[in-house]
Amino acid sequence: MTDQTLNGIQVNGVGYSVVSVEPGVFSPWDYGIEPESVCSSNWSGYVAGYEVVEDLLRLSSLSVGWSPPRKRPKSQQLAPDDPLWILDDWDPVPLPALNGVEPESIGSGYMHYADLAMPLDYSGRILGCSGDPDSPLPGECQVFTFESGRLVEVVESSWSGP
């Protein structure tokens, strides 16, 4: 099985791979963004980057698997009386802006929202590992606890990988 691309979080200048969350932190579907799985290493169709700034959790970046729907070439257009013509009679809807930021193509079927600085009103726990999340060393994994988007506790985790 292909390893999955992990979300990330940066706390006090240290980057961590997000190993687990309880409950979910962010859902692009809540913002009208419908990711597509364009790669076997990312079945969710998106990768989120979080950061903690002055103890507040923010969504800093989002990469979304997305490919605009394609229209038939003019040489293959359906006849106007063909009942399936309605399938060709629409324009692709672009991805919406998120926190005022428009997505930009980064290739390979991904669109990227950069510099979002979007506050998240999250209450729950995020387990992050600064080293290899498959075989972390002692001290590399932390549990970050948030209440209404504010970091309230950081505890070293004894998590030892999947």
C-alpha positions in Angstrom: 0.0 0.0 0.0 1.2 3.5 -0.8 2.2 5.7 2.1 -0.2 8.6 2.4 0.9 12.3 2.3 0.3 13.7 5.8 -1.0 17.1 6.8 1.5 19.3 8.7 1.5 21.7 11.6 4.1 24.2 12.7 4.3 25.0 16.4 7.0 27.4 17.9 9.0 27.1 14.7 9.1 23.3 14.7 7.3 21.4 11.9 5.4 18.2 12.7 3.6 15.6 10.5 0.0 15.3 11.7 -0.4 11.7 12.6 -3.9 11.8 14.0 -6.6 14.3 15.0 -9.5 14.0 17.3 -12.0 15.3 15.9 -11.2 16.4 12.3 -9.6 19.9 12.1 -10.6 21.2 8.7 -12.9 20.0 5.9 -12.6 21.7 2.5 -16.2 20.5 1.7 -17.4 23.0 4.3 -16.1 25.7 2.0 -17.4 24.5 -1.3 -14.1 22.8 -2.2 -14.5 19.2 -3.5 -11.0 17.6 -3.7 -10.3 14.8 -6.0 -8.0 11.9 -5.4 -5.5 12.5 -8.3 -2.7 10.4 -6.7 -2.5 7.1 -4.8 -0.5 8.8 -2.1 -3.3 11.2 -1.3 -6.7 9.4 -1.1 -8.3 12.4 0.7 -7.5 14.6 -2.3 -6.0 17.4 -0.2 -3.1 18.3 2.1 -3.5 21.0 4.8 -0.8 23.0 6.4 -1.5 24.4 9.9 0.4 26.8 12.1 0.1 28.1 15.6 0.8 31.8 15.9 0.6 33.4 19.3 -1.2 30.3 20.6 -3.9 30.5 17.8 -4.4 27.7 15.3 -4.6 28.8 11.6 -4.8 27.1 8.3 -1.7 28.3 6.5 -1.9 26.4 3.2 -4.1 24.0 1.3 -3.2 21.9 -1.7 -6.3 20.3 -3.4 -6.4 17.6 -6.1 -8.6 19.1 -8.8 -9.0 18.8 -12.5 -11.4 21.0 -14.4 -14.1 19.1 -16.3 -13.3 18.7 -20.0 -15.5 19.4 -22.9 -15.7 17.4 -26.0 -13.6 18.6 -28.9 -15.7 20.5 -31.5 -15.1 17.6 -33.9 -16.9 15.3 -31.5 -19.8 17.5 -30.6 -23.2 15.8 -30.2 -26.1 16.7 -32.5 -28.5 19.3 -31.0 -31.3 16.7 -30.9 -29.2 14.1 -29.1 -30.6 13.8 -25.5 -27.1 13.6 -24.1 -26.1 17.1 -25.4 -27.1 18.5 -22.0 -24.0 16.8 -20.6 -21.8 19.0 -22.9 -23.7 22.2 -22.3 -22.0 23.6 -19.2 -18.9 25.4 -18.2 -16.5 24.1 -15.5 -16.9 25.8 -12.1 -13.6 27.1 -10.8 -12.5 26.5 -7.2 -13.7 29.2 -4.9 -11.4 31.6 -3.0 -10.6 30.6 0.6 -10.2 33.4 3.1 -9.8 35.8 0.2 -7.1 33.7 -1.5 -7.5 32.3 -5.0 -5.9 28.9 -5.7 -3.0 28.6 -8.2 -2.0 25.5 -10.2 1.1 23.8 -8.9 0.9 21.0 -11.5 0.1 17.3 -11.4 -3.6 18.0 -11.0 -3.1 20.1 -7.8 -4.3 23.6 -7.0 -2.6 25.4 -4.0 -3.9 28.1 -1.6 -0.9 29.8 -0.1 -0.6 32.2 2.8 -4.1 31.6 4.0 -3.6 32.7 7.7 -7.2 31.5 8.2 -8.1 31.2 11.9 -9.7 27.9 12.9 -12.1 27.6 15.8 -11.0 24.1 16.6 -11.4 22.2 19.8 -9.6 18.9 20.0 -6.3 17.2 19.9 -3.6 16.9 17.2 -0.9 14.3 17.4 2.2 15.5 15.6 5.7 14.0 15.1 8.7 16.0 14.1 10.7 13.0 13.0 9.8 9.9 11.0 6.1 9.3 11.9 6.5 5.6 11.1 9.3 5.1 13.7 9.5 8.2 15.9 12.3 8.6 18.4 11.5 9.5 22.0 10.5 13.2 22.3 9.6 13.6 18.7 5.8 13.3 19.1 3.6 15.8 20.8 -0.1 16.1 21.5 -1.4 19.6 20.9 -4.7 20.4 22.7 -6.9 23.2 21.4 -10.0 24.9 22.8 -11.8 27.2 20.4 -8.7 27.6 18.3 -6.4 28.4 21.2 -3.5 26.1 22.1 -4.0 25.2 25.7 -1.7 22.2 26.3 1.3 20.5 24.8 2.2 17.0 26.1 4.9 14.7 24.9 3.4 11.5 23.4 4.7 8.0 23.8 3.2 7.1 20.3 5.5 4.7 18.6 4.2 4.6 15.0 1.5 2.6 13.2 
